[in-house]
Amino acid sequence: MILTKQYRCVHSSSCQCIKGHLSEDVIFLVFQQLNWNPKLIATLSCVCKWFDDFAKRVLWKAFCRARAPKMMLDLQSSGSHSVDGNWRALGKLLIYCSGCTKGGLFNNVHIPGHFVYRTRFSRTSGKSFLLPQCRTDVLYVSDPCEHLDQGDEGDVGFFRGIFKSFSMSKVRKMLIKRGAQLHPTEVCPYCKAKLWSMLQAEMIPQSASCRLGAYDDCIEYYVCLNGHVLGICTLLPLSDSEEVSELE
């Protein structure tokens, strides 16, 4: 039997992996057989800095490509071999509803974040969240994650998304032109970058509430410096949202 060469962890003198690591190829094949299980990737990242670095460079990238292959091809079609932010942040965005804390981004609403089994992201839906002059930008947005019967807040929906090549987008240029201020304290739950409020910049079109099935004046969302989007809305009752859908 041929044993694979092992590599010592050189990132940390206190690392417990004193006997070295298997090669990256072997670890890659193991996680391929595990269907890129995100919980196991996250667990591996906690072992030491060597594993964390490998997960960021390779495993999260493979997870994203397996979970949303067409979306990943599109996000990278501009010629970049990476995505804005990093692969781990994008992997988390695909499977995690950030929720919100009281006194945070969305004021008095407190709904814990949680993992979601599967979410649909749509480039077509993303157009509804852009002003007409910005609709050449590419934005993928998820269906709302519904949290029903939230007291005075009613039925709350959280949505998330990502821009393609946000640094070159018309949305970013417009935010800067309008002098939009970055949030003084809160950061993106996916990549820890600073956030712009699209509501404060008056850049939320009415078509966004139609797409979400939400009240016009009860939708708010932020975009971070890496182009990750997170937002909240108050959902219409089912019968009303069906009527909105027909009008749209």
Buried (B, 14 or more C-beta within 10 A) or exposed (E): EEEEEEEEBEEEEEBEBEEEBBEBEEBBEEBEEEEBBBEBBBEBBEBBBBBBEBBBBBBBBBBBBEBBEEBBEBBBEEEEEEBBBBBBBBBBBBBBBBBBBEEBBBEEBBBEBEEEEEBEBBBEBBBBBBBEEBBEBBBBBBBBBEBEEEEEBBBBBBBBBBBBBBEEBBBBEBBEEEEBEBBEEBBBBBBEBBBBBBEBBEBBBEBBBBBBBBBEEBBBBBBBBBBBBBBBBBBBEEEEBEEBEEEE
